Amino acid sequence: MQAHPFKVYKESSDGDLSVPFKRIILDEIDPQGNQVSIDLYDTTGEFDNDHAGLVRLREPWIDSRGDTEIASSQLDLTEPSEKPRVARNGAKPTQYQYALSGTLTNEMRFVAIREGVDPKVVIDEVASGRAIIPANINHPETEPMIIGKKFLVKVNANIGNSSVSQDIEAEVAKMRMAVDFGADTVM
């Protein structure tokens, strides 16, 4: 018996997407004599380097659509940062616009696998405005998720420093605990 949950990946039918899940082995045996397991939504990411940041999972997807470009200058020169990505003339690079045009994006495919639904349900719900996929082009590190009535509930956890204590390691530990226990987003 597996003592702790462990990460597994479900692949898309064409093998080009890999969606993480947390597998929990139950103390139940099915009629064929196998131990029963359940796969849960997993947002824990990779924890091998506290300072490396998140993998830019969506960057190649955004690039491949060809409807955005890197701006010629930074919007705010007070802080060093990457130049923002902007829409090309006339383009509307949002999951809503893609859904309206019937374009199935990798973000939509990812959430369909994670939510256990047909991708057509995702396109229909997003195109109708009954669901959203928060996927800003300037945040390619965000793992796609969908919010809407036909989909799983999402949980947000708030963490942060206070005037009494400013310990980044403690905040990282809080963030890890929040996602280990199922938070979908951490702010």
C-alpha positions as CSV (number, residue, x, y, z in Angstrom):
1,M,0.0,0.0,0.0
2,Q,1.2,3.5,-0.9
3,A,1.5,5.5,2.4
4,H,1.4,9.0,0.9
5,P,-0.2,10.5,-2.2
6,F,2.1,10.6,-5.2
7,K,2.1,12.4,-8.5
8,V,1.0,10.8,-11.7
9,Y,0.5,12.3,-15.2
10,K,-2.4,11.7,-17.6
11,E,-1.4,12.1,-21.2
12,S,-3.5,13.6,-24.0
13,S,-4.6,11.2,-26.7
14,D,-1.8,12.4,-29.0
15,G,0.8,12.3,-26.2
16,D,1.8,16.0,-26.4
17,L,0.2,17.1,-23.1
18,S,1.0,15.8,-19.7
19,V,-1.4,16.8,-16.9
20,P,-0.4,16.3,-13.2
21,F,-2.7,14.5,-10.7
22,K,-2.2,13.4,-7.1
23,R,-2.9,9.7,-6.8
24,I,-4.2,8.4,-3.4
25,I,-4.3,4.6,-2.8
26,L,-7.4,3.7,-0.8
27,D,-7.9,0.8,1.6
28,E,-10.4,-0.8,-0.7
29,I,-10.1,-3.7,-3.1
30,D,-12.1,-3.8,-6.3
31,P,-13.9,-7.0,-7.5
32,Q,-10.8,-8.0,-9.5
33,G,-8.6,-7.9,-6.4
34,N,-6.8,-4.7,-7.1
35,Q,-6.4,-1.9,-4.7
36,V,-8.6,1.1,-5.5
37,S,-7.0,4.5,-6.1
38,I,-8.4,8.0,-6.8
39,D,-6.7,10.7,-8.9
40,L,-7.2,14.2,-7.6
41,Y,-6.5,17.6,-9.2
42,D,-2.8,18.5,-8.5
43,T,-1.4,22.0,-8.5
44,T,1.7,21.4,-6.4
45,G,4.2,22.0,-9.3
46,E,7.9,21.1,-9.0
47,F,9.5,21.8,-5.6
48,D,13.1,21.2,-6.4
49,N,14.3,24.9,-6.3
50,D,12.7,27.6,-4.2
51,H,14.3,30.4,-6.3
52,A,13.9,29.0,-9.8
53,G,10.2,30.0,-10.3
54,L,7.6,28.1,-12.2
55,V,8.1,26.3,-15.4
56,R,6.8,28.4,-18.3
57,L,4.5,25.6,-19.5
58,R,2.3,27.8,-21.8
59,E,5.1,29.7,-23.5
60,P,5.5,27.4,-26.5
61,W,1.7,27.3,-26.8
62,I,1.4,31.1,-26.8
63,D,4.3,31.4,-29.3
64,S,2.9,28.8,-31.7
65,R,-0.4,30.7,-32.1
66,G,1.4,33.6,-33.7
67,D,-1.1,36.3,-32.6
68,T,1.2,38.0,-30.0
69,E,4.6,39.6,-30.1
70,I,7.1,41.0,-27.5
71,A,6.5,44.8,-27.1
72,S,9.3,47.1,-28.3
73,S,9.6,48.7,-24.8
74,Q,8.8,48.0,-21.2
75,L,5.5,49.5,-19.9
76,D,7.1,50.4,-16.5
77,L,10.7,51.3,-16.4
78,T,10.8,51.7,-12.6
79,E,11.4,48.0,-12.1
80,P,13.5,45.7,-14.3
81,S,11.4,43.1,-15.9
82,E,10.8,41.3,-19.2
83,K,9.2,43.2,-22.0
84,P,5.5,42.4,-22.0
85,R,3.8,40.3,-24.7
86,V,1.1,42.2,-26.6
87,A,-1.5,41.2,-29.2
88,R,-0.6,41.7,-32.9
89,N,-2.7,44.2,-34.7
90,G,-6.3,43.1,-34.7
91,A,-5.7,39.9,-32.6
92,K,-7.5,39.1,-29.4
93,P,-5.4,36.4,-27.8
94,T,-7.8,35.3,-25.1
95,Q,-9.3,31.9,-24.4
96,Y,-12.7,33.4,-24.8
97,Q,-11.9,34.6,-28.4
98,Y,-10.4,31.3,-29.3
99,A,-13.5,29.5,-28.0
100,L,-15.8,31.8,-30.0
101,S,-13.9,30.9,-33.2
102,G,-14.0,27.2,-32.4
103,T,-10.3,27.0,-31.8
104,L,-9.3,24.3,-29.3
105,T,-6.2,25.5,-27.6
106,N,-3.8,23.5,-25.5
107,E,-5.1,25.4,-22.5
108,M,-8.6,24.0,-23.2
109,R,-7.2,20.5,-23.8
110,F,-5.3,20.7,-20.5
111,V,-8.3,21.7,-18.5
112,A,-10.5,19.1,-20.2
113,I,-8.1,16.3,-19.1
114,R,-7.8,17.7,-15.6
115,E,-11.5,18.2,-15.2
116,G,-12.4,14.8,-16.8
117,V,-14.6,16.3,-19.5
118,D,-14.8,16.3,-23.3
119,P,-12.9,19.3,-24.8
120,K,-16.2,20.3,-26.5
121,V,-17.7,21.0,-23.1
122,V,-14.8,23.4,-22.4
123,I,-15.2,25.2,-25.7
124,D,-19.0,25.5,-25.4
125,E,-18.9,26.8,-21.8
126,V,-16.1,29.3,-22.4
127,A,-17.7,30.5,-25.7
128,S,-21.0,31.0,-24.0
129,G,-19.4,33.0,-21.2
130,R,-20.5,30.5,-18.5
131,A,-16.9,29.6,-17.8
132,I,-13.5,31.3,-18.0
133,I,-9.9,30.1,-18.3
134,P,-7.7,32.7,-16.7
135,A,-4.6,32.5,-18.9
136,N,-3.0,35.9,-19.4
137,I,-0.4,35.9,-22.2
138,N,2.1,37.6,-19.9
139,H,1.9,34.7,-17.4
140,P,3.1,31.7,-19.4
141,E,3.9,30.0,-16.1
142,T,0.2,29.6,-15.1
143,E,-1.1,26.1,-15.2
144,P,-4.4,26.2,-17.1
145,M,-7.6,25.9,-15.0
146,I,-11.2,26.6,-15.7
147,I,-13.8,28.3,-13.5
148,G,-17.5,27.7,-14.1
149,K,-20.6,25.9,-12.9
150,K,-20.0,22.7,-14.8
151,F,-16.4,22.3,-13.4
152,L,-14.7,21.5,-10.1
153,V,-14.7,24.1,-7.3
154,K,-11.5,26.1,-7.1
155,V,-9.8,27.2,-3.8
156,N,-7.6,30.3,-3.4
157,A,-5.2,30.6,-0.5
158,N,-3.8,34.0,0.7
159,I,-0.3,34.2,2.2
160,G,2.0,37.1,2.8
161,N,4.4,38.9,5.1
162,S,3.3,41.0,8.0
163,S,4.8,44.0,9.7
164,V,5.7,41.6,12.6
165,S,7.5,39.0,10.5
166,Q,9.1,39.0,7.1
167,D,10.4,35.4,6.6
168,I,10.3,34.3,2.9
169,E,11.2,30.7,3.8
170,A,8.1,30.6,6.1
171,E,5.9,32.0,3.3
172,V,7.2,29.4,0.9
173,A,6.4,26.7,3.5
174,K,2.9,28.1,3.8
175,M,2.5,28.1,0.0
176,R,3.6,24.5,-0.2
177,M,1.2,23.5,2.5
178,A,-1.6,25.3,0.8
179,V,-1.1,23.6,-2.5
180,D,-0.4,20.2,-0.8
181,F,-3.8,20.5,0.8
182,G,-5.6,21.4,-2.5
183,A,-5.4,25.2,-3.1
184,D,-5.7,25.9,-6.8
185,T,-4.2,29.4,-6.5
186,V,-2.0,31.2,-4.0
187,M,-1.8,34.9,-3.6
